[in-house]
Amino acid sequence: MTSHHLLPVHTGTVIEDDSLTLEQLCHACGVHTDWVISLVEESIIEPQGEEIQVWRFSGDSLVRVRSALRLHRDLGVNLAGIALALDLMEELENLRNELKIRGRN
């Protein structure tokens, strides 16, 4: 396999105290600002700040944008479906964590 067929793998830890501007979030996810604004309008992600120029996004937003992008790109899911799918996946994860905690007690 030649190097031009390889995809980059991004690794790292999401730090909750860090925040990203709209431009930084778009760059990190490889998307256009219009798409991120659509995600905000659908309440898929929630920025801090009232105006677009001062929006800041958490590490959780970065994870959600990347997940939304995969759902859209790989499965063709529209924005309403992305919102529903991400909420259901988050709820499933919360339930799994709750079961782990109950299993330890």
C-alpha angles and dihedrals in degrees: 000000000000123000094250089065094057121098121215117251116215117207133175146101124284107230112206095210093058119087132194132215119233090259093050092048092050092048093048091051099036094236137125122257091243090063094051090047088054089052089052091048090053090049090241089129129015122212125205111239134053102245129051091239092062100035115135124190129207128227088259089060090054091054092046093049091051091048091047090051092052092049091050098042100038102034104022093237115169124227096268090050091047091053091050095044094049092047091050092047090050091049091049090051091049091051092049090051091049091052091050091052092048090047091058094053 
